[in-house]
Amino acid sequence: MSMEQVVDLAKKHERWRLDECLNLIPSENITSPAVRQLMISDMGHRYTSQDTYYAGTRYIDEMEMLGEALAKEVFKAETANLRPISGHMSDIILISTFAKPMEKVMTVHPLNGGYPGLSEEGLLRVLGLQGVYFPFDRQRMNIRVDESADLIKKIKPRIVVFGASFFLFPHPVRELMEVCRDDGILVAYDGSHVLGLVAGGEFQNPFKDGVDILVGSTHKSFFGPQGGIILAKREYGEQIAANVHPMLVDNAHWNRVAALTMALAEVKEFGRAYAHQVVKNAKALAKSLDHSGLSVVGKEYGFTKSHQVILDAGGSKAGRDVARRLEKANMITDCGVRLGTCEVTRLGMKESEMKEIAEFIARILLKNEKPQDVKRDVVKFRTQFEKIQFCFD
């Protein structure tokens, strides 16, 4: 493959996904020019080490300390660790630090929208742990409180992890905290999807609700570079820091840490307004889709309180078909047909634009219009929103 082919593929991708598409994937977002500039900085070429093995690291080390300070301020946390290179790595660090083989870890089952990486088919199997799952109400898309409390008392898991991949409504952390505390259970919250909302004061505040550790991805509702983060109470944060390097993370990719620090500064400044608009847009999108005749999950409960809207496509095969049909019209979703409002909000779209997006979707899924006709209108619509909002100029 020639240099020209490499450059051409990158340009084609950027022109299509960045300029001509409506990205509705809830696990993606778009970074500001300031964040992108740091991603290509010289820090991406360098190492640093806690034992000061490498010289020449003074500014990298200062950047990490600045990022940690901003993260603690934004999330009201006692400790922060920016070194995990993904949200999944944050989960690995969390579980491997505090659970021993054969101990039980309670999560949301993947069939109920939980993260597969935290199931018995994923990380728990690798670490030799037993997975147990919250009793779950599929209609309400939430954890059953009384049944979960009884199960926690019965099995006494080592760690309880709230959070999910399909995440419409706040989890009942406060309601289940007392039973967890009675048995000395570590309580964690995987906020990968809702981290930007948590930072902006929307959805729920895990630490205020009583959790010990908050982990997550930094590139979903939070608008940073791809990566992970761990926030924790002091006693747990110190154990985590001792376990991160060199056992689980050696090179933390310091250009990413610099970019994340800038994103944290943006969230500190603009995060509340951004998160509020994200949720308003999600509610508006859900209502408009419902009015058009599409089946939207959670109608009886207000559709959503997060950045996500979930279409009831009737199963995984049907969901895959829906995603492919929408892609032909330049509307990008996933095969679970979760629709996210993070990126479109970052581009300056508001409730009125959500109505237009819902109409584009309905034209494909209900009216069976030709994809090329809808695509033409989507591209024209998309070109009206070129400047990223909620960031430093």
Protein Blocks (a to p, Z undefined) as FASTA:
>chain_A
ZZklmmmmmmmmmmmmmmmpccfbfkbccddfklmmmmmmmklmpccdfklmaghilmmm
mmmmmmmmmmmmmnopabdcfkbgbfklmmmmmmmmmpcehiacddddfklopafklmmk
lmmmmnopacddddddfklopacfklmmmmmmmnopabdceddfblfbccdfklmmmmmm
mnopacdddfklmmmmmmnopaiafklnopabdcddfklmbccdedddddddfklmmmmm
mmmpmklmmceolmlmmmmmmmmmmmmmmmmmmmmmmmmmmmmmmmmmmmnopacehkln
oopacfbdcddehpaklmmmmmmmmmmnopacdfkopacfklmmmnopafklmmmmmmmm
mmmmmnopafklmmmmmmmmmmmmmbcghiaZZ
